[in-house]
Amino acid sequence: ASTTMTFSAQKCGICFQPPSIIIIYRDNSQDKTRQRIMPVRNFSKFSDCSRAAEQLKNNPRHKAYLEGVSLRQLQKLYRLLRGHLEGQSLAESLEKFRQEETIDPEEDMNKLDDKELAKRKSIMDELFEKNRKKKDDPDFVYNVEVEFPLDEKLETCTWDTESDEEI
């Protein structure tokens, strides 16, 4: 892949109503920061967050925008959405996620099954990536924050799903 991406993700977040994943990205070709809304469809509290994240990341319409967003970041957003559908508060979902994502140094890695082991490994890789600065890529944002519109007005507003307006 070429190092110069047309779009570089800066932040991604989630809107519960209507369920959508929102990404703030920089359009490098035009030197503008824009916002893209990706509606979440066919997702319920029984859905598999990993699969949903993979499908979104590979979606031809969104692929280019999500190049800089890790799969785990998207999984986290779907997990928060699923928690919301299950009636958890945002704080509960975040806390649950944090517990699952924390590596216990006392844990015996040999006892884990492959899936769990792979998950731990990806957490460690990500921590490693975060601490290692890429010299050739000064404006790439590693730590894509999850931002939530606290303002109620945002909650009820219906986004125009197709427009990528400048913000």
C-alpha positions in Angstrom: 0.0 0.0 0.0 1.2 3.5 -0.7 2.3 5.5 2.3 0.3 8.6 1.3 -3.3 7.9 2.2 -5.9 10.2 0.7 -7.8 10.0 4.0 -6.4 9.9 7.4 -8.7 9.0 10.3 -8.5 11.3 13.2 -11.3 10.3 15.5 -14.0 7.9 15.5 -17.1 7.7 17.6 -20.5 6.3 17.8 -24.0 7.7 17.7 -26.7 5.5 19.3 -29.6 7.2 17.7 -29.7 6.4 14.8 -27.0 3.8 15.3 -24.0 4.9 13.3 -20.3 5.0 13.4 -18.9 8.5 12.9 -15.4 9.1 11.6 -13.6 12.4 11.5 -11.0 12.3 8.9 -8.6 14.5 7.0 -9.0 14.6 3.2 -5.3 15.1 2.4 -5.9 15.7 -1.3 -8.1 18.8 -0.4 -6.5 19.6 2.9 -9.8 19.5 4.7 -11.2 17.8 7.7 -14.5 16.1 7.2 -16.9 13.9 9.0 -18.4 10.7 7.6 -21.3 8.9 9.0 -21.6 5.2 8.5 -25.1 3.9 9.4 -25.0 0.6 11.3 -27.6 -1.7 9.9 -28.7 -5.2 10.9 -26.9 -5.0 14.2 -28.6 -6.3 17.3 -27.5 -7.2 20.8 -26.8 -10.7 19.5 -24.5 -9.6 16.8 -20.9 -10.6 16.6 -18.9 -7.4 17.1 -15.7 -8.8 15.5 -17.6 -9.8 12.4 -19.4 -6.5 12.2 -16.1 -4.6 12.5 -14.5 -6.7 9.7 -17.5 -6.1 7.5 -17.4 -2.4 8.0 -13.7 -2.2 7.5 -13.9 -4.2 4.2 -17.0 -2.3 3.0 -16.1 -0.9 -0.4 -17.8 2.4 0.4 -16.0 3.0 3.6 -12.7 1.1 3.2 -10.6 4.1 2.1 -11.8 6.1 5.1 -11.1 3.3 7.6 -7.7 2.5 6.5 -6.2 4.2 9.5 -8.7 2.8 12.0 -7.7 -0.5 13.7 -10.1 -3.4 13.7 -10.0 -3.4 17.5 -11.1 0.3 17.5 -14.1 -0.6 15.4 -14.9 -3.6 17.5 -14.9 -1.4 20.6 -17.4 0.9 19.0 -19.7 -2.1 18.1 -19.2 -3.4 21.6 -20.4 -0.1 23.0 -23.4 -0.1 20.7 -24.2 -3.7 21.7 -24.0 -2.7 25.3 -26.3 0.1 24.7 -28.8 -2.3 23.0 -28.6 -4.5 26.0 -29.5 -1.6 28.2 -26.1 -0.9 29.7 -25.0 2.7 30.4 -22.0 3.9 28.5 -19.9 3.9 31.6 -20.8 0.2 32.2 -19.9 -0.7 28.6 -16.6 1.1 28.8 -15.7 -0.4 32.1 -16.6 -3.9 30.8 -14.5 -3.3 27.7 -11.6 -2.0 29.8 -11.7 -5.1 32.0 -11.6 -7.4 29.1 -8.9 -5.4 27.3 -6.5 -5.3 30.3 -3.7 -7.7 30.3 -3.2 -9.4 33.7 0.5 -9.8 34.2 -0.1 -12.7 36.6 -2.1 -14.6 34.0 -0.7 -17.9 32.8 -0.6 -17.4 29.0 -0.1 -21.2 28.5 -3.6 -21.9 29.8 -5.3 -19.7 27.3 -7.0 -21.1 24.2 -5.8 -19.8 20.8 -8.5 -17.2 20.4 -7.8 -15.6 23.8 -4.1 -15.8 23.2 -4.4 -14.1 19.9 -6.5 -11.4 21.6 -3.8 -10.8 24.2 -1.2 -10.7 21.5 -3.1 -8.1 19.5 -3.4 -6.0 22.7 0.3 -6.2 23.2 1.1 -5.4 19.6 -1.2 -2.4 19.8 0.5 -1.1 23.0 3.8 -1.6 21.3 2.7 0.2 18.1 1.4 3.1 20.3 4.7 3.5 21.9 6.8 3.3 18.8 6.6 6.5 16.8 6.7 6.2 13.0 9.2 8.6 11.7 7.9 8.8 8.2 4.4 9.4 9.2 4.2 12.5 11.3 0.5 13.1 11.2 -0.9 9.7 11.5 -3.0 9.4 14.6 -2.6 6.2 16.4 -4.8 6.7 19.3 -8.1 7.2 17.7 -10.3 8.4 20.5 -13.8 7.3 21.0 -15.8 10.5 21.3 -19.5 10.6 22.3 -21.8 13.4 21.6 -23.0 14.4 25.1 -25.2 17.0 23.7 -28.7 15.7 23.5 -29.4 17.6 20.3 -26.8 15.5 18.6 -28.5 12.4 19.8 -31.8 13.1 18.0 -30.5 14.7 15.0 -30.7 12.7 11.8 -27.6 12.7 9.9 -27.5 12.9 6.2 -25.8 9.6 5.6 -24.4 10.4 2.2 -23.0 13.8 2.7 -19.4 14.3 3.7 -19.6 17.9 4.6 -16.7 19.9 5.8 -16.6 20.5 9.6 
